[in-house]
Amino acid sequence: MALRRFSLMCTNRSHLAIQRQHWRPISTVEVGTAYESLVVSTFNHLGAQLQRVGGASDNGIDFSGSWKLPDHKRFYIVGQCKHYERKKIGPSIIREWEGVMSRQEVDTLGLVAATSGFTASGIQAALSSKYPVALVTLANTEENSRLPGKYNSIRGFVWNMAAEPFIGRLMVAKRHFDIHKVDLDDPAEFSIQLFWDGKPLPADSSASQDPVPGP
């Protein structure tokens, strides 16, 4: 019996050793790429046509493209993603992003997307910017996988006065998953529903599309 038990232990250890050969840690680059893809997918579902940029020469831009809201002119978008598990984005990142925006055409909206949101001073920096900037809080991939629906990852959306000509008619409302069971102030328990002229986005089935492949 002892010999049989020893043999079983050796077999299990060998199996674990084989499994461990196939395990490898996920790099920060892979995590960041997955988050960029989530941001692109989310906004493409809302009618945008975005694609990932990435690469060493991206000049601080993670995705770009355009967005045409219903009965509204098409405008260009450039964006940056910040995937931090707990750290909120402060004013220094916003100031760096202003440098990126200073090199864009005037009909371009800048989006900064973050997993953990923005500090009060970070939001204030964006609101006081002379460049059209919108701040978007999106759940990361792991959180998004447990939510009802594929694109319910937006947890916050705010923009400054300079962005009004682009998305000034956009309306933002909280959508709670279960108001009887959850903490209504916990951002993990609600998503943001976007409306245009009182109608939820996407406006029709044609607006729901797969991400444009990036380079």
C-alpha positions in Angstrom: 0.0 0.0 0.0 2.8 2.4 0.9 4.5 1.6 -2.5 1.3 2.2 -4.4 0.7 5.5 -2.5 4.3 6.6 -3.3 3.8 5.7 -7.0 0.6 7.8 -7.1 2.3 10.8 -5.5 5.1 10.6 -8.2 2.5 10.4 -10.9 0.7 13.4 -9.6 3.9 15.4 -9.3 5.0 14.4 -12.8 1.6 15.6 -14.1 2.0 18.9 -12.2 5.4 19.3 -13.6 4.1 18.9 -17.2 1.3 21.4 -16.5 3.8 23.9 -15.2 5.8 23.7 -18.4 2.8 25.2 -20.2 2.2 27.9 -17.7 3.7 31.3 -18.1 3.0 34.7 -16.6 1.0 37.2 -18.7 3.2 40.1 -19.5 2.1 43.7 -18.9 2.2 44.2 -22.7 -0.3 41.5 -23.2 -2.5 42.9 -20.4 -2.3 46.4 -21.9 -3.1 45.1 -25.4 -6.1 43.2 -24.2 -7.4 46.3 -22.5 -6.9 48.4 -25.6 -8.9 45.9 -27.5 -11.7 46.1 -25.0 -11.8 49.9 -25.3 -11.8 49.7 -29.1 -14.6 47.0 -29.1 -16.7 49.0 -26.6 -16.7 52.2 -28.7 -17.0 50.3 -32.0 -20.2 48.8 -30.6 -21.4 52.3 -30.0 -20.9 53.2 -33.7 -17.3 54.3 -33.7 -14.7 53.0 -36.2 -11.6 52.7 -34.1 -8.4 50.6 -34.4 -5.5 50.0 -32.2 -2.3 51.8 -33.0 0.4 50.6 -30.6 4.0 50.2 -31.3 7.2 52.0 -30.4 6.3 55.0 -32.6 2.7 55.5 -31.5 3.5 59.0 -30.1 1.4 58.3 -27.0 -1.7 57.1 -29.0 -3.1 53.7 -28.3 -6.1 53.8 -30.7 -7.5 56.1 -33.3 -10.3 56.4 -35.8 -13.6 58.3 -36.1 -17.1 58.4 -34.6 -20.3 59.4 -36.2 -23.2 59.8 -33.8 -26.8 59.8 -35.1 -27.7 62.9 -37.1 -24.3 64.4 -36.3 -21.1 65.0 -38.3 -18.3 62.5 -38.1 -15.3 63.5 -36.0 -11.8 62.0 -35.4 -10.7 60.3 -32.2 -7.3 59.6 -30.7 -7.0 57.8 -27.4 -4.8 56.5 -24.7 -5.4 53.6 -22.4 -4.2 53.2 -18.8 -4.6 49.8 -17.3 -4.0 50.0 -13.5 -5.7 47.6 -11.1 -6.1 50.2 -8.3 -4.3 53.4 -9.2 -6.5 56.3 -10.4 -5.2 58.7 -13.1 -4.0 62.0 -11.8 -3.3 65.4 -13.5 0.2 64.5 -14.6 -1.2 62.0 -17.1 -3.7 64.5 -18.3 -1.0 67.1 -18.9 1.0 64.6 -20.9 -2.1 63.9 -22.9 -2.5 67.6 -23.7 0.9 67.4 -25.3 -0.4 64.7 -27.6 -3.6 66.7 -28.3 -1.5 69.8 -29.3 -0.3 67.9 -32.3 -3.7 66.9 -33.5 -6.1 68.5 -36.0 -8.8 70.8 -34.5 -11.6 68.4 -35.3 -10.2 65.6 -33.1 -11.6 64.4 -29.7 -9.1 62.9 -27.3 -10.2 60.0 -25.1 -8.3 58.8 -22.1 -9.6 55.4 -20.9 -8.6 54.0 -17.5 -9.6 50.8 -15.5 -9.7 52.5 -12.1 -11.0 55.9 -13.0 -9.5 59.3 -12.3 -8.6 61.4 -9.2 -10.5 64.6 -8.5 -7.5 66.6 -9.6 -7.1 64.5 -12.7 -10.8 65.2 -13.7 -10.3 68.9 -12.9 -7.2 69.0 -15.1 -9.2 67.6 -18.0 -12.2 69.8 -17.5 -10.0 72.9 -17.5 -8.0 71.9 -20.6 -8.3 73.9 -23.8 -8.3 70.7 -25.8 -11.4 68.6 -26.4 -10.9 65.7 -23.9 -13.2 63.0 -22.6 -12.3 60.7 -19.7 -13.7 57.1 -19.8 -13.6 54.6 -17.0 -13.9 51.0 -18.3 -13.8 47.8 -16.4 -10.9 45.6 -17.1 -11.3 42.3 -19.0 -11.7 40.1 -15.9 -14.5 42.3 -14.5 -16.2 42.6 -17.8 -16.4 38.9 -18.2 -18.9 38.6 -15.3 -21.2 41.4 -16.3 -24.5 40.8 -18.1 -23.9 41.6 -21.8 -20.7 41.9 -23.7 -20.3 45.7 -23.7 -21.4 46.8 -20.2 -17.9 47.8 -19.2 -18.3 51.6 -19.1 -18.3 52.9 -15.5 -17.8 56.6 -16.1 -17.8 59.1 -18.9 -17.1 62.8 -18.5 -15.9 65.5 -20.9 -14.9 69.2 -20.9 -16.4 72.2 -22.6 -14.0 72.0 -25.5 -15.5 68.6 -26.3 -19.1 69.9 -26.4 -19.1 70.4 -30.2 -18.4 66.7 -30.6 -20.5 65.0 -28.0 -22.4 67.8 -26.2 -25.8 66.1 -26.9 -24.6 62.8 -25.4 -26.4 61.8 -22.2 -25.0 59.5 -19.5 -27.1 57.4 -17.1 -26.2 54.8 -14.6 -27.5 51.3 -15.2 -27.5 49.2 -12.0 -27.4 45.4 -12.3 -29.6 44.7 -9.3 -30.7 47.6 -7.1 -32.0 45.2 -4.4 -28.7 43.4 -3.8 -25.9 45.8 -4.5 -24.2 48.9 -3.1 -25.4 51.7 -5.4 -22.2 53.6 -4.9 -19.9 50.7 -5.8 -18.6 51.3 -9.4 -18.3 47.5 -9.8 -22.1 47.2 -9.5 -23.2 49.4 -12.3 -22.5 50.3 -15.9 -23.0 53.5 -17.9 -25.7 53.7 -20.5 -25.1 56.3 -23.2 -28.0 58.1 -24.9 -28.2 60.4 -27.9 -31.4 62.5 -28.2 -33.0 60.3 -25.6 -32.3 57.1 -27.5 -29.8 54.5 -26.2 -26.6 53.8 -28.2 -26.0 51.9 -30.4 -28.8 53.5 -32.4 -29.4 50.4 -34.6 -27.9 47.0 -35.3 -25.6 48.4 -38.0 -23.7 50.4 -35.3 -22.7 47.2 -33.6 -19.5 46.0 -35.3 -16.4 44.1 -34.6 -13.2 46.0 -33.9 -11.2 47.2 -36.8 -8.1 45.1 -36.8 -5.0 47.0 -35.6 -1.5 46.7 -36.9 
